[in-house]
Amino acid sequence: MMNKIPLVLLSALVLSLGACAKKNDCSIALMTSSTITKPGYNKAMQYGCRLIIDRVNEMGGIQGKQIGLEVFDDNGNPELAKEHARRIARRKDIVAVVGYVLPECLRAARDVYDRGGIPVITPTVSDMGILGKSRTVFRNCFNDEKEGTMLATYSMESLATERVFLLIQGNECYAQMAAVYETTSAGVIEVVGKMRFEPGEVEFSNLALKVKSHDPDLIVIAGGFREAGLIAGELRKNRIRIPIIGASEMMHRGFIDIASEDRAEGAMAVTPFLYLKNLNERMDAFNDGYAKLSGRNATWVAFITAEAASMAIAAMRSAGFDRAKVIEALQGMNEKNPYDGIAGKVYFDAQGECTRPVIIAQVIKGKWSIAEKQLRKSEKIY
């Protein structure tokens, strides 16, 4: 079995984001993106990686070597992303890369990593085609096909949906997710209405009339938490109490704050991570350490980025610091030899796609909690 990173003692750490070893023998690169389309990702990703790496260094590093964290920001610019990838390729001390937020930036950098044989784990890029034929890029988040399938399966099996209204944020990933939802539910659920909206859109005053005119029994939101919060607030303000379910990015405290606790109540989302105190010792330890760094609880982005860093470190523990061998070690995290992560077992297939547990979260009494109805046992791992 792959070694796992012990997280239980993270709660004892009192660290600053800038803390690092005086001399780093090798490093992990973290690629973030200062872009308004994914608010809050940068700090969550940095804090998540920093916690894991500082903990490893406190315990003596890997093979006696201290691990550094090199943070890059592509600013949502594919050309800058490619240039950063070239810089990383020239840095022989950088053994692996974690991160990326926008698919176009990872797509621009992917060939550089393939040519340089540099392992990359993305915890947040869900675009279905992003892995391509790459042998160096892995992902530990759900892709859009899986999220669309999960949403459709839950709608059919657990919610007995017959008529759905789809709200789709205007980018490629959410469009793919919605298309898979329609294909998966075809013949069972009738799509009675669709509406596209743009990232950052704030005006949804006409939505209630459109929804009422189509008389759905479920609203599916393929979009981010900010827009989803505004949509939920507008619908509930107009006394539309139809159930709402959304993508993993909707499962954020910001959704509740924007919609208001009362209007967010009952909304659901699929997610790879849901932190609830005292349910999972490793997640408790991680969240305690994260709270000391950031002053707030960890989001799913922080958890899943930390998991990606942990997987890279586990591969380095097993294979050393040769990039090609680290790639082989990541490929070895397969169904027969899964990585034992913060929230359960995770493994990669031959294309670098992950399989992991899925949770249906629901807003209950003003907080994201575990929904009473979950996917059936055979469908809980995607």
N, C-alpha and C positions, 0 to 999 in steps of 0.2 A: 504493500500500500504506500502511496505517496505520504511523505511527512506533512503534517498539518501545522499551521502556525498556532501556538497556544495563545488564546486571547483572554483567558480568565483573569490574568493579572493586569490587564490594561487599565482597569479601574483605579489602580494605584499610581498611574502615571500623572505627573503634573508637568506638562511640556508646553513649549511655545511653538508656533508654526515654523519659525525660523530655526529652531534647534536642529543641529546636525553634528555629526562627528567632525573633528578637526581635519582628519584626512580620510577621504573616501577612496577605497581601492577599486570599487566598481559602483555603477549607478543604475537606477531605473529612471527612465524619462517619463514624465507625465505631460500629456498634451491636453491643454484646456482650450477654451474658446470664449473670448469676451464678446458675446452676442446676445442681443435682447430676446432672441427667439427661444433661448433656453436659460431663463433667469435662475440664478442661485447655483448653477452647476459648478462654477469655478472653485469657490471656496469649499463646497462639499467634497469635490474630488481631491483637492489639496489636503484638507484635514484628514480625509479617509486614508490616503496613501501615507501621510506623515505619521499617523498613529501606528500603522503596521510596521513601517520601516524603522522608526525609532525604537519600537519594542524589540525588533530583531537585533538591532545594534546593542541595545541594553543587555541582551542575552548573549552577546559575544559575536554577533554578526554571522556570516556564513563562511565556514572553513577559516575562521579567524579574521576574515576581512570585513570591514565596515561598509555598509551599503548607503549610497547617497541617493537623494531625490533631486532630479533636475527638472524644473518646471518650464514648459514652453507654452506660448499662447499663439494660436494661429489666427485669432481675431476674426474667425469666420471667413477667412480668405484662402481659397485653395492654392493660390500661388505661394503665399507665405507658408502654408502647410507643407508644400513640397520642398521649399527652401529649408525649413526646420528639419524635415526628414533627411535632407542631404547632410546637414550639420551633424545630426545624430549618427548617421552612417559613418562619418569621419571620426567620430568619438569612440575609440575602441573600448573605453571604459564603460560605455553605456551598453548593457547586456540585453535589455528588454524595454519595450515601450508599453505604457498603459494609457488609456484615455480616448480622446476624440469625442466630439459632440455632434458635429454636422457631417452627414455622409459625404458631401462633396469634398470636404477637406481630407477625410481618410481615403477617398477614392483617388484624389490627386497625389497622395503620398505613398499609396500602396505599392506601386511599381518600384519605388526607391527602396522600400523595405524588402521586397522580393529579391531585387538584385543584390542587396547587401546581406541577405539572409538574417534579417533582424526580426525577432519575435515581437508581435504586437497583440495585446488583448484589449479589445474595446468593451467597456461595460455599459455603453449607452447608445451606440449607433445601431439602429434596428433595421435599416434599409435592407431589403431582401437580397439584393445583388451585390452587396458591398464586399463580400468575401471573394467572389469571383472564382478564379482558378488559383488564387493565392495559396501557398503552402506555409506562409509565415503569419497570417492574420487569423486570430481567433476571436470569438465573442462569448461573453458569459451572461449576456442579457437575452431576452426573447427577441426574435426578429418579428417584423410586421406580419408575416404570414402566420406565425404561431399566435400572436396576440389576436389577430382577426379570427382565427379558428377557435381560440378559447372563448372569445366574446360570443361568437355564434353558437358554440356548443352549450355554453351556460344559458344563453337566451332560450334555446330550444328545450334543453333537458331540465333545467332547474326553474326557469321562469315561465315556461309554456307559452312563449311569445308567439303571436300570430301576425301582428302588424307592427312594423318598426319605422321610426323616423330617424334617418341618419344625419348627423351634423359632422361635417368633415373640415378640419383645418387645412388651409391651402398649402400643403407641401407634399412632396412625393411619398414620404413615409406613411402619412395618414391616409393618403389616397389608396396606397397599396393595402393597408389594413382594412379599409372600408370595402374594397373590391373583394378581398378574401372573405370578409363577413358575408357579403351577398352570395358569393359562390357556395360557401359552406352551408348556408341556410336556405338555398334555393329549393323551392318545392314545399318548404315547411313554413317559412316566414315571408310574408309579403312586405316589400319595401314600399311604403305608401307615400314617402316623401324624403327629399334630400335637400340639404342646404350647405353650401360652402361658406367658410369665413376665413379671414386672413389673420396671420399672427399679429397680435397686438390690437385686434379689433375690439372696440368697446361698446358699440351701438347694436343692441339686439332688441330694440323696442318692438319691431314688427314680427319677432319670432313667435310670440304667443299665438297670434292670429293664424299664422301658417300652420303651427302644430295642431291647433284646435280644428282647423278645416280638414285635416287629414285623419284625425281620430285614431292615432296609434295607441298601442298598449305598452310600448317601450320606446325610450329615447336612448340612442347610442351616440356618444360623443367621442370621435377620434380626434383628439386635440389635447393641448396643454392645460394645466390647472388654472391658469389665470382666465383664459377665455371660457373654460368650462364652468368656473365659479360665477362669472357674469351671466352665463346662459342659465344655470340652475337658479340663480337669484331672480332673473327675469321671469322664468316660467312659474316659480312658486309665488312670486308677487302677483301673478295673474291667476292664481288658484289652480294651476295645472299640476296635479299630483301624480302624474304618470311616472313610473319608475325610471331612473336614470342610471346608466352604466357607462363606464369609460375606460380608456386605455390606462396603462400603468402611470403615465405622466400626470394623470388626474389625481392620483393618490398622494396628495401633498397637503400639509396644513394650510397652505395658502388658498386652496380651493374652498375650505370651510370658512376661512376669514373673509374671503371676497363675497361668497354667497350669503354668509351669515350662518350661524349654527342651526337656526331653525329651518332655513331654506335648504341647507345642505343635507339635512337629516334624511337618511335612507338611501342616499346615493351610493353606488357601488363602483368598484374598479378592480381590474386584474392587476396583480403585482407579484414580483419575485421575492419581495421583502416586506414584512410588516413588523415593526417593533412594538411589542407590548411588554411592559416590565414584568419580570419574574417568570416569563414563559421559556426563556432560553438563556442559559448562563453565559454563553459566548457573546450573544447579542447584548446582554446587560453590561458585560465588561466593556465591550466596544463602545456602547452608547455613553457609559460613564466617562470614559476617556475622551470621547468626542465632545461631550458637554463641557468638560474642563478646558478644552481648546477653544471652542466656539461660543460657549454660553447658551447653546440650544441643543435639543435632541437631534440625533442623526436622521437624515432623510434616507430614502431608499437609494438615492444616487451615491451618498456617502458609503452606505453598506456595500453596494455592488462594486464600487470602485476599489474599496478596501479589499474585497474578495478577489478582484482581478490582480491587485498587487500581491496578495497572499499566494495566488496561484503561480505567479511569476517567481516569487521567492521559493516556493516549494520545488519548482522545476530547477532553480539554481542550486538548491540544497542537494538535489538528486544528481544533477548533471555537471555542476561546476559552472564556469563562467564563459564557456565557449558557446556562442550564439546558436550554432547548428545543433549542438547537443541539448541546449535548452528547448529548442523547437521540438526535438524528438521527445523530450520529457513531457512537454505539453501535449503532444500527440498521444503519449502514453496514458494521459488522464482520460481513459475511455470507459465504456460501460462496465468492463470487467475490473477496472481500477479507478473508480471515481475519486475526485478530490473531495475531502470532507470539509466543507466550507462553514461559514458563520451560521448559515441558516439551513444546512442540509447538504446532501451529496450533489455534486455537479460534475458533468463529464462532457467531453467533446466527441463529435463524430468525425469522420474522415475529412469533411469539408471545413472543420473548425467551428461548426455550430454547436451550441450547448444544449444539453437537456438538464432540466432542473425542476424542483417543486414549484407549483403555482398556488397562489392564495387569492381568494375573492375577498376583498376588503369592503367594508360598508361603514358609513358614518352612523354611529349610534351614540346618542346623547352627546353630540358635539365632538366626537373623536373618531378617528379611523380605527375600526375594530375588525375582528374576524366575522364575516357574514355567517348567519346560521346555515344557509344553504351553500355548499361548496360543490365543485365539480365531483362527479362520481370517482371512486377510488382509482379506476383504470385510467382516468383522464387527468389526474392530479399532477402528473409529471409530463412536461413538454420539453 
